[in-house]
Amino acid sequence: MDCESWMSALPEELWDVPLTDLAIPGSHDAMSYCLDISSPLVRSESDIFKVLDSVCCCLTRRVIFKWATTQDKSIEEQLSLGIRYFDLRIAHKPNDCSPDLYFTHVLYTHLTVLETLMSVAGWMKSHPKEVVILACSHFEGISEKLHEEFIFSMKRIFGSKLCPKKEPDLSLRSLWASGYQVILSYEDQTGARHPELWPSIPYWWANQKTASGVISYLDWKKDLGRPESFFVSGLNLTADRCYIINHMKESLRTLTLSNWECLRAWVEKQAPGSQHQNLNIIAGDFIGPIPLCPLVIRLNQKLLKKHNKNSIH
């Protein structure tokens, strides 16, 4: 399967299906592969972590790093593996006089937000029929002035590739015709003033440390019915403080890999589409070691079979 250019490789029968009805692979905490182990802890982080960090930094930093890292591939590698939705948590470092923004997950990243987005723009230039969904959220320590400067920078980087939120036709055929390649979700009221920015995309987060717990939660959400627009089903596992303390030699990676087969079997049973229990974006951790992308992309064959069946009748 050609995951690097999977959207352009979809059968023509699916070119008129809205992106909100396709199965799309996503990356949870996409930028945690470049966390800076020596950075300050994010200001909103647990006081317990901060106290431990001040007492025994050498030990706590290694533990925090192991459990805060959710990806080990660069954003360009994730794109080439087939990821088209990116969970991007953005913040401004405390006591930083520069306007530079970083990604966060307990710690801050080495890479800045703008240099990362420029890498995404460069990748898209060589993949003109691939559409990327960027979900910007959290925004800790960011003033209204920094919000506006950041939004201006994104408009400069992506330009006419930004798909406006009122675009009536989100099919690949229509997006290709208009030259749109980026759907930019912005989880802050500042974004409402800009027609190029989409509102926050719902993320179904189970907050569970076992595959069975994640699946039970997602099945419960499915029974309630899917949102009308984009939404994310998160396969990511979450370890609480007690679990981490009792499993100091493990990491989020080992926890994810040990639960994968159960999650894989559940994903294979899912279907994209517009019906009550259909899924849209499916996001996970450790893209690459976990073959999430081909698994999710193949779900679109179910839409194709449905289309062909309806055509016959």
JOQUI-V275469 format. One record per residue. RES is the residue in one letter. SS is DSSP state (A for helix, B for strand, O for the rest). OMEGA is omega in whole degrees, 0 to 359 (999 if undefined). D_LAST is the distance of its C-alpha to the last C-alpha in Angstrom with 2 decimals. Layout:
res	ss	omega	d_last
RES	SS	OMEGA	D_LAST
RES	SS	OMEGA	D_LAST
//
This chain:
res	ss	omega	d_last
M	O	178	29.78
D	O	181	31.15
C	O	183	31.81
E	O	181	34.31
S	O	190	31.77
W	O	180	28.57
M	O	180	27.16
S	O	180	27.59
A	O	179	26.17
L	O	176	22.81
P	O	184	19.81
E	A	179	19.25
E	A	182	15.79
L	A	181	17.99
W	O	180	20.63
D	O	176	19.27
V	O	177	19.10
P	B	177	22.35
L	A	180	25.00
T	A	180	25.20
D	A	178	21.80
L	O	171	22.60
A	O	187	24.67
I	B	178	28.11
P	B	181	31.24
G	B	181	34.37
S	B	178	38.10
H	O	183	40.18
D	O	193	43.70
A	O	187	42.89
M	O	184	46.48
S	A	176	48.38
Y	A	182	48.85
C	A	176	51.80
L	B	179	53.58
D	O	185	57.32
I	O	181	59.15
S	O	182	62.28
S	O	172	60.76
P	O	171	61.58
L	O	178	59.35
V	O	188	56.93
R	O	183	58.79
S	O	185	56.37
E	O	183	56.49
S	O	177	57.90
D	A	180	61.68
I	A	178	61.98
F	A	182	60.72
K	A	179	63.18
V	A	179	66.11
L	A	181	65.39
D	A	180	64.95
S	A	183	68.36
V	A	186	70.06
C	O	187	68.55
C	A	184	66.54
C	A	180	66.53
L	A	186	64.79
T	A	181	62.45
R	A	179	61.13
R	A	180	59.98
V	A	179	58.24
I	A	182	56.63
F	A	181	55.46
K	A	185	53.84
W	A	177	51.90
A	A	180	51.07
T	O	181	49.60
T	O	180	45.82
Q	O	175	45.04
D	O	176	46.88
K	O	178	45.04
S	O	183	45.86
I	A	177	43.42
E	A	178	42.88
E	A	178	42.20
Q	A	177	39.73
L	A	182	37.90
S	A	175	37.84
L	A	177	36.59
G	O	180	33.50
I	O	179	34.69
R	O	173	33.41
Y	B	181	34.76
F	B	175	38.52
D	B	187	40.47
L	B	182	43.74
R	B	194	46.66
I	B	180	49.35
A	B	172	53.02
H	O	183	56.42
K	O	177	59.16
P	O	177	62.07
N	O	177	65.26
D	O	182	63.55
C	O	181	65.02
S	O	177	62.35
P	O	184	59.03
D	O	177	57.15
L	O	181	54.21
Y	B	172	53.10
F	B	183	50.29
T	B	163	51.17
H	O	188	50.53
V	O	175	53.85
L	O	174	55.51
Y	B	181	55.14
T	B	171	53.78
H	B	185	55.78
L	B	174	53.37
T	B	180	53.27
V	A	185	50.12
L	A	180	50.59
E	A	178	51.19
T	A	180	48.06
L	A	175	45.88
M	A	175	47.41
S	A	177	46.32
V	A	180	42.72
A	A	178	42.96
G	A	178	44.35
W	A	182	41.53
M	A	179	38.89
K	A	179	40.73
S	O	177	40.01
H	O	191	36.36
P	O	180	35.26
K	O	177	31.52
E	O	183	32.05
V	O	185	32.07
V	B	177	34.52
I	B	180	34.88
L	B	182	38.57
A	B	181	39.43
C	B	185	43.14
S	B	177	44.80
H	B	173	48.04
F	B	180	50.44
E	B	177	53.59
G	O	184	56.81
I	O	179	55.16
S	O	178	56.82
E	A	178	55.19
K	A	178	56.96
L	A	176	55.50
H	A	183	52.01
E	A	179	52.35
E	A	180	53.82
F	A	179	51.02
I	A	177	48.28
F	A	180	50.13
S	A	179	50.26
M	A	177	46.52
K	A	179	45.87
R	A	182	48.29
I	A	187	46.72
F	A	174	43.05
G	A	185	43.58
S	A	178	40.63
K	A	180	38.33
L	B	179	38.36
C	O	181	35.19
P	O	185	36.33
K	O	180	35.18
K	O	178	33.83
E	O	186	31.45
P	O	185	28.35
D	O	182	25.90
L	O	177	26.26
S	B	179	23.65
L	A	181	25.16
R	A	180	24.55
S	A	180	26.51
L	A	178	29.19
W	A	181	29.79
A	A	181	30.23
S	A	181	32.76
G	O	180	34.54
Y	O	178	34.11
Q	O	185	34.54
V	B	168	36.18
I	B	189	35.17
L	B	179	38.51
S	B	186	38.70
Y	B	186	42.22
E	O	176	43.37
D	O	183	46.30
Q	A	177	46.87
T	A	182	48.39
G	A	182	44.94
A	A	181	43.89
R	A	186	46.19
H	O	183	44.29
P	O	180	40.94
E	O	186	40.22
L	B	179	40.26
W	B	177	37.55
P	O	180	38.50
S	O	178	38.82
I	O	180	35.70
P	B	180	35.59
Y	B	179	36.45
W	B	183	35.89
W	O	186	39.14
A	O	185	39.93
N	O	182	43.64
Q	O	182	43.64
K	O	177	45.37
T	O	178	43.12
A	A	181	39.53
S	A	177	39.08
G	A	178	40.44
V	A	182	38.12
I	A	178	35.04
S	A	180	36.14
Y	A	182	36.59
L	A	177	33.26
D	A	176	31.40
W	A	179	33.42
K	A	178	32.45
K	A	180	28.75
D	A	178	29.11
L	A	177	30.63
G	O	183	27.63
R	O	173	27.24
P	O	182	28.92
E	O	183	27.04
S	O	179	28.44
F	O	169	29.67
F	B	186	31.08
V	B	170	32.54
S	B	184	32.49
G	B	177	35.85
L	O	188	36.36
N	O	178	40.04
L	O	181	42.74
T	O	178	45.85
A	O	178	49.25
D	O	185	51.80
R	A	181	55.52
C	A	180	56.44
Y	A	181	53.95
I	A	181	55.19
I	A	181	58.83
N	A	181	58.19
H	O	187	56.25
M	O	182	58.42
K	O	180	57.76
E	O	179	53.98
S	O	177	51.84
L	A	179	48.47
R	A	181	47.34
T	A	178	48.37
L	A	181	46.78
T	A	182	43.46
L	A	182	43.42
S	A	180	44.36
N	A	191	41.45
W	A	186	38.79
E	A	178	37.27
C	A	178	36.49
L	A	179	34.91
R	A	181	32.94
A	A	179	31.39
W	A	181	30.38
V	A	182	28.84
E	A	181	26.67
K	O	185	25.01
Q	O	179	24.18
A	O	173	21.10
P	B	179	21.09
G	O	184	19.13
S	O	183	19.87
Q	O	188	19.60
H	O	186	22.86
Q	O	179	23.77
N	O	179	22.44
L	B	181	25.20
N	O	178	26.17
I	B	176	29.53
I	B	186	31.04
A	B	180	34.75
G	B	180	37.37
D	O	175	40.86
F	O	176	42.28
I	B	185	39.49
G	O	172	40.26
P	O	175	41.94
I	B	183	38.80
P	O	183	35.65
L	A	189	33.64
C	A	179	32.06
P	A	180	30.06
L	A	182	28.97
V	A	181	27.63
I	A	181	26.14
R	A	179	24.14
L	O	180	22.43
N	A	175	20.42
Q	A	177	18.56
K	A	175	16.83
L	A	180	15.53
L	A	179	14.42
K	A	179	12.55
K	A	179	10.83
H	A	181	10.11
N	A	178	8.82
K	A	179	6.54
N	A	180	5.18
S	A	181	5.47
I	A	182	3.80
H	O	999	0.00
//
